[in-house]
């Protein structure tokens, strides 16, 4: 069921993007709704739950998902912000789903934003929703015409397979004043097909190239010395610099970071899009930053989450983990949090624009050691249990917490690698 829900959410994103393509008249210098959606810790927890909703439903059984207006907005914004700085507002009014969408455009002479709105409703005697209204800016387009164009774009493009995966299991959709209910049925065969299709990414072969580069590094590594994260990343970015152009530099950087994360954390990160197969090597060494394995793990995991999804997610996940550690774990650590923050900043710059992607490839291929991308955090407080954390910092919203967090940000921003833009 997790695959089905992910497919549904993916299709929502695809439909929104297609509507944007139709929406030339929606381009404006002013957004209809504010962009720059921020995740809270509760948002992250709820987003994870939504993505795993219905996972207990077995194949060949009928299941139902219920999503409130809050759930829909969280899922849609979570998904949209994987691809661009965007915002969507979904309202449940009179048994109709009303969407207002603002997406940020690359710099151009026409406008900074594109604004569209549309409505979905389940008409009488139908089990599935239909497009009933579509507006691009102030221009109202006939719903049937917009629906026809969208259908043809999907049907005669590579999106058709995703559309089938997302919609075929759905049998009934009900929209009321407080929630939507989706009833679905998936056979074992359809789930196997979905899994196979969603994991046959064209990037797998390119990812393998970077994994093989890691193998080469490991074969040359002197086992008498600690394996530095810089020892992995420098040759990976050297290779990315050779393989990249402005057109594909961002994608190559994502693959570098994901390959490194697969090795360093030695597991598939379920938040990431391209981690479908585990990294394996005959020679495996733990990876270090400042003689600590956990710092390398935190840094590269946050970079991977940020480059594949969203920096706000990486930030919230990092804080959530440290708060959990304070409550019966290894204790809250500003040292780990500094690695999370540095990794997030690294991932943001590496994928922020084609120009920055190329700059960081060159800069990382010339680093001397890990101090060029990770400031020394070892003087920061750590191992604080819940009582000590509450006594010293109260919460992540306190002045004391924000002040120390700001100091960490300043350290990171003055580190050499982040001076490239």
Secondary structure, 3 states (H helix, E strand, C coil): CHHHHHHHHHHHHHHHHHHHHHCHHHEECCCCCCCCCCCCHHHHHHHHHHHCCCCCCCCCCEEEEEEEHHHHHHHHHHHHCCCCCEEEEEEEECCEEEEEEEEECCCCCCCCEEEEEEEEECCCCCCCCEEEEEEECCEEECHHHHHHHHHHHHHCCCHHHHHHHHHHCEEEEEECCCEEEEEEECCHHHHHHHHHHHHCCCHHHHHHHHHHHHHHHHHHCCCCCCEEHHHHHHHHHHHHHHHCCCCCHHHHHHHHHHHHHHHHCCCCCCCCCCCCCCCCCCCCCCEEECCEHHHHHHHHHHHHHHHHCCHHHHHHHHHHHHHHHHCCCCCECHHHHHHHHHHHHHHHHHHHCHHHHHHHHHHHCCCCCHHHCCCCCCCCCCCECHHHHHHHHCCCCCHHHHHHHHHHHHHHHCCHHHHCC
